[in-house]
């Protein structure tokens, strides 16, 4: 028996990834756009609070259990910035190119280029679920000034993985989806739900 859940996102790539990993648990994932759910506000300074807000918002408007994620890149020399502001680091409108340009500019003069992608997943059974299931994942690397690779999105061309000797944008989609911060969080969530 399958249970329908709503993903608090309109991202088709995320939908496919979550669908594949949660189907064996009997969970059938549907995008919030199928229910005309608008994006929730993300007013908080932490990933977990924003993800919880998005999950409760989707659950309230659909009456279904909901799954939400919040993720971004955190740079140690910048005190964890851009963090929850990763998508809009350089302001509106959202622009990967402008965000990367700003990040490289802000890091000039710092010897420490270490950074990590971070993802939090929150699953709620209902809007007022007192025990949301929370899982997270962290993917460590470093920021490089020169962009490399055609794959991925966001900061991927500048996020270098020393163990692979390449940026995330140089990985195949399958490689990235097997080891990313989101993959780690999703694997942890599956264990908690299973």
C-alpha positions in Angstrom: 0.0 0.0 0.0 1.4 3.4 -1.0 1.0 6.7 0.8 0.9 9.9 -1.1 3.2 12.7 0.2 3.8 16.2 -1.1 7.3 17.5 -1.8 7.5 21.2 -0.8 9.3 22.1 -4.0 8.7 22.6 -7.7 12.2 21.3 -8.7 11.7 18.3 -11.1 15.2 17.0 -10.4 14.5 16.8 -6.7 11.1 15.3 -7.3 12.7 12.4 -9.4 15.4 11.8 -6.9 13.1 11.7 -3.9 10.5 9.6 -5.8 13.1 6.9 -6.6 14.5 6.7 -3.0 11.2 6.8 -1.2 9.1 4.5 -3.5 10.6 1.3 -1.8 9.2 2.6 1.5 5.7 2.8 0.0 5.8 6.6 -0.3 4.5 8.2 -3.6 6.0 11.7 -3.9 4.1 14.5 -5.7 5.3 18.0 -6.3 3.5 20.8 -4.5 2.7 22.4 -7.9 0.3 19.5 -8.6 -1.8 21.0 -5.7 -1.2 24.7 -6.7 0.7 25.2 -3.5 2.7 28.5 -3.7 6.3 28.6 -2.4 6.4 29.2 1.4 8.3 32.1 2.9 11.8 31.3 4.2 12.3 34.0 6.9 14.7 32.1 9.2 18.5 32.1 9.7 18.8 28.3 9.8 18.2 25.6 7.3 16.1 23.5 9.7 13.7 26.3 10.5 13.2 27.1 6.8 12.7 23.4 5.9 10.2 22.9 8.7 8.3 26.1 7.6 8.1 24.7 4.0 7.0 21.3 5.1 4.2 22.6 7.4 3.1 25.0 4.7 2.7 22.2 2.1 1.0 19.9 4.7 -1.5 22.6 5.7 -2.5 23.4 2.1 -2.8 19.8 0.9 -3.8 17.9 3.9 -1.0 15.4 3.1 2.2 14.4 4.8 5.0 16.7 3.4 8.7 16.6 2.8 10.8 19.7 2.5 14.5 20.5 2.1 16.6 23.6 2.6 20.2 23.6 1.5 23.1 25.9 0.6 26.8 26.4 0.7 28.6 27.5 3.8 32.1 29.0 3.6 34.2 28.8 6.8 36.2 32.0 6.2 32.9 33.9 5.8 31.4 32.6 9.0 29.2 30.2 7.3 27.9 32.6 4.6 26.2 32.5 2.2 24.3 29.7 4.1 20.5 30.0 3.9 21.0 33.0 1.5 23.0 30.9 -1.1 20.4 31.2 -3.8 20.2 35.0 -3.4 23.7 35.8 -2.2 24.2 38.6 -4.8 20.6 39.8 -4.5 17.6 39.6 -6.8 16.9 38.4 -9.3 18.6 35.0 -8.5 21.7 34.5 -10.6 24.2 31.7 -10.3 26.8 33.7 -12.2 26.4 36.8 -9.9 26.4 34.6 -6.8 29.7 32.9 -7.8 31.3 36.2 -8.7 30.3 37.7 -5.3 31.6 34.6 -3.5 35.0 34.7 -5.2 35.3 38.4 -4.5 34.4 38.0 -0.8 37.0 35.2 -0.5 39.9 37.2 -1.9 42.6 37.7 0.8 41.5 34.6 2.8 43.9 31.6 2.8 41.2 29.3 4.1 39.0 28.3 1.1 37.3 25.4 2.9 33.5 25.1 2.4 30.7 22.6 2.6 27.3 22.1 1.0 24.6 21.4 3.7 21.1 20.0 3.3 18.4 19.5 5.9 15.3 17.4 5.1 12.1 17.6 7.2 9.2 15.2 7.0 5.9 16.0 8.7 2.9 13.7 8.9 0.6 16.7 9.2 0.8 20.4 9.6 0.9 20.2 13.4 3.1 17.1 13.6 4.9 17.4 17.1 7.7 15.0 16.0 8.9 16.0 12.5 11.5 13.6 11.1 14.7 15.6 10.5 17.8 14.4 8.6 20.8 16.2 7.3 23.9 15.8 5.1 27.2 17.7 4.7 29.5 17.6 1.7 33.0 19.0 2.3 35.2 20.6 -0.3 36.9 23.9 -1.1 36.2 27.0 -3.2 38.4 27.5 -6.3 38.6 30.8 -8.1 38.5 29.3 -11.6 35.2 27.7 -12.7 35.5 24.2 -14.1 32.9 21.9 -15.6 29.6 22.1 -17.4 27.4 20.0 -15.1 25.5 20.9 -11.9 24.2 24.3 -11.0 24.7 27.0 -8.4 28.2 27.0 -6.9 29.2 23.6 -8.4 31.8 24.9 -10.9 33.7 26.5 -8.0 33.2 23.7 -5.4 36.3 21.5 -5.6 36.4 18.0 -4.2 40.1 17.1 -3.4 39.4 13.3 -3.3 38.1 13.4 -6.9 40.5 16.1 -8.1 37.7 17.9 -9.8 34.8 20.3 -9.2 31.2 19.1 -8.6 30.4 20.5 -12.1 32.9 18.0 -13.5 31.1 15.0 -12.0 28.4 13.1 -13.8 24.9 13.5 -12.6 25.0 9.9 -11.2 28.2 10.6 -9.4 26.9 13.7 -7.8 23.5 12.2 -6.9 25.3 9.3 -5.1 27.5 11.4 -2.8 26.0 14.9 -2.5 24.7 16.6 0.7 21.2 15.9 -0.5 21.9 12.3 -1.2 23.4 11.9 2.3 20.4 13.6 3.9 18.0 11.5 1.9 19.8 8.3 2.8 19.6 9.3 6.5 15.9 10.1 6.2 15.1 6.8 4.5 16.8 5.0 7.5 14.7 7.0 9.9 11.5 6.3 8.1 12.2 2.7 7.2 
